[in-house]
Amino acid sequence: MNETMTRLLESHGYVVLFLLVGLESLGIPLPGETALVTAAAFAAFGHLDIYGVIVTAAVAGILGDNGGYWIGRKGGISLVRRYGRFVRLNETHLERAHEFFERHGAKTVFLGRFIALLRTWAAFLAGAGSMRYGRFMLYNALGAVTWAVLFGTLGYLFGRKLPLLEEYIGRTTLVLLIIAVVAVAAVLGRRMVRKRSSGGVPNE
C-alpha cells in the first residue's frame, strides 16, 4: 500500500494527499497520516511545496471530519439499527456516546486527530453522540491544523530518514491509542461502579 501511495503522490501530489486525508477523516481507514509525512518529505526534496502540503492536509482533514460528523449526526441511529449488530453496537451505546461527548467531546475531537483509529471514527462518533456542531467545528479545525503543521514539519525536516520517522510515528500512535483505550475504560468502569453503588440493596 505504501509503495502504491508513494507512486501516486509522486504523480498527482496534492490531489492524492487531499483524497487520502479527506477519506480517512470521513471514516474510511486509509493511510492519511503516512501520506502527509511522505508528501512533506517530497517537499524537502523540492518536488512539492511544504506550505501547499500543510494547507492541503489541514483542509482535507477539516472537510472530511465534517462529512463524518454529519453522517453520524443524520444517520447514526439508523446505521446502528441496520448494521450495529455486526460490530456489537446498539442504541444504548449511542446514548453513552452522547453522554461521553457532552463531557469529553472537545478533547476527543482534538486529540483524536493524532490517534489512528480515532482519527477515522471520532467525527462520526461526535455526530452520532449529538455533539454541538459549533464546538465540534472549533476543535476539529484546531486539531486538523495542529496535526498538519506538526507532521508536515516532521516529514519536511526528517524527509531523508522517512522510514525511520514513520516507524517512530507508528509506535507513538500505538502508545497514544493504548492510553486512550485505558482512559475510556476507566471512565466507563467508574461510571458503572457509581450506578451500582447508587442502586444498592435497600436496608431491611
C-alpha positions in Angstrom: 0.0 0.0 0.0 2.8 2.5 0.9 4.6 1.9 -2.4 1.4 2.5 -4.4 0.7 5.6 -2.3 4.2 6.9 -2.9 3.9 6.5 -6.6 0.5 8.2 -6.6 1.9 11.1 -4.6 4.8 11.4 -7.0 2.4 11.5 -9.9 -0.5 13.5 -8.6 0.8 15.2 -5.5 -1.8 17.4 -3.7 -4.8 15.7 -5.2 -3.8 12.3 -3.8 -2.9 13.8 -0.5 -6.3 15.6 -0.3 -8.2 12.4 -1.1 -6.3 10.1 1.3 -6.5 12.5 4.3 -10.1 13.5 3.5 -11.4 10.0 3.1 -9.6 8.8 6.2 -11.2 11.6 8.1 -14.6 10.7 6.6 -14.4 7.3 8.2 -12.5 5.1 5.6 -9.3 3.5 7.0 -6.7 4.9 4.7 -3.1 6.0 5.5 -3.8 9.7 5.6 -1.0 10.5 8.1 1.5 8.5 6.2 0.5 10.4 3.1 1.1 13.7 4.8 4.5 12.7 6.1 5.5 11.3 2.7 4.3 14.4 0.8 6.2 16.6 3.3 9.3 14.5 2.6 8.8 15.1 -1.1 8.6 18.8 -0.4 12.0 18.6 1.4 13.4 17.4 -2.0 11.7 20.1 -3.9 9.0 18.0 -5.5 6.2 19.8 -3.7 5.7 23.0 -1.7 5.6 22.4 2.1 3.1 25.1 2.7 0.9 23.6 0.0 1.2 20.2 1.6 0.3 21.5 5.1 -2.7 23.5 3.8 -4.0 20.7 1.7 -3.8 18.2 4.6 -5.5 20.6 7.0 -8.3 21.5 4.7 -8.9 17.8 3.7 -8.9 16.9 7.4 -11.5 19.6 8.3 -13.8 18.8 5.4 -13.5 15.0 5.8 -14.3 15.3 9.5 -17.3 17.5 8.7 -18.6 14.8 6.4 -18.1 12.1 9.0 -19.8 14.3 11.6 -22.9 14.8 9.5 -23.1 11.2 8.5 -23.1 10.3 12.2 -25.5 13.1 13.1 -28.1 12.4 10.5 -27.7 8.6 10.1 -26.1 7.4 13.3 -29.2 5.8 14.8 -30.4 4.2 11.5 -26.9 2.9 10.7 -26.6 1.4 14.2 -30.1 -0.2 13.8 -29.2 -1.7 10.5 -25.6 -2.6 10.9 -24.8 -2.3 14.5 -25.1 -5.9 15.3 -22.1 -6.7 13.1 -19.9 -4.6 15.3 -21.8 -5.1 18.5 -23.3 -1.6 18.7 -26.8 -0.6 19.7 -28.8 2.5 20.7 -27.6 2.2 24.3 -24.1 2.7 23.0 -25.2 5.8 21.2 -26.7 7.2 24.4 -23.4 6.6 26.2 -21.6 8.2 23.3 -23.9 11.3 23.7 -23.0 11.5 27.4 -19.3 11.0 26.7 -19.2 13.7 24.0 -21.1 16.1 26.3 -18.3 15.8 28.8 -15.2 15.0 26.8 -16.1 15.8 23.2 -13.7 18.7 22.7 -10.6 16.8 24.0 -11.7 13.7 22.0 -12.1 15.5 18.7 -8.8 17.4 19.1 -6.6 14.6 20.3 -8.4 12.0 18.1 -6.6 13.7 15.1 -3.3 12.3 16.4 -4.5 8.7 17.1 -5.0 6.3 14.2 -8.4 4.7 15.0 -9.9 7.9 16.5 -8.8 9.9 13.5 -11.0 7.7 11.4 -14.0 7.5 13.7 -14.0 10.5 16.1 -16.0 12.7 13.8 -18.7 10.1 13.2 -19.0 9.3 16.9 -19.2 13.1 17.7 -22.1 13.4 15.2 -23.8 10.2 16.5 -23.3 11.5 20.0 -25.0 14.8 19.1 -22.0 17.0 20.0 -22.9 20.6 19.3 -21.7 21.5 15.8 -20.1 24.8 16.6 -18.0 23.2 19.4 -17.1 20.3 17.1 -16.1 22.5 14.3 -13.8 24.6 16.5 -11.8 21.7 17.9 -11.9 19.8 14.6 -10.3 22.8 12.9 -7.7 23.3 15.7 -6.8 19.6 15.7 -6.5 19.4 11.9 -4.3 22.5 11.6 -2.1 21.4 14.5 -1.8 17.9 13.1 -1.0 19.1 9.6 1.6 21.6 10.8 3.3 19.1 13.3 3.5 16.1 11.0 4.1 18.2 7.9 7.1 19.8 9.6 8.4 16.4 10.8 8.2 15.0 7.4 9.9 18.0 5.9 12.8 18.1 8.5 13.4 14.4 8.5 12.5 13.5 5.0 15.8 11.9 4.3 15.1 9.4 7.1 11.5 8.8 6.2 11.3 5.0 7.0 12.7 5.6 10.5 10.4 8.6 11.1 7.3 6.5 10.0 8.4 3.8 12.4 8.6 6.2 15.3 5.3 7.8 14.4 3.7 4.4 14.3 5.0 3.5 17.7 3.9 6.8 19.2 0.4 6.4 17.7 0.1 2.9 19.2 1.1 4.2 22.6 -1.5 7.0 22.4 -4.1 4.6 21.3 -3.5 2.3 24.3 -3.6 5.3 26.6 -6.9 6.4 25.1 -8.4 2.9 25.4 -7.4 2.7 29.0 -8.7 6.2 29.8 -12.1 5.4 28.2 -12.3 2.1 30.0 -11.5 3.8 33.3 -14.2 6.4 32.8 -16.8 3.8 31.9 -15.8 1.5 34.7 -16.1 4.3 37.3 -19.5 5.2 35.9 -20.7 1.6 36.3 -19.4 1.4 39.8 -21.3 4.6 40.7 -24.5 3.3 39.2 -24.2 0.1 41.1 -23.5 2.0 44.3 -26.5 4.4 43.9 -28.7 1.4 43.2 -27.6 -0.6 46.2 -29.5 -3.1 48.2 -32.2 -1.4 50.4 -32.0 -1.8 54.1 -34.2 -4.4 55.7 
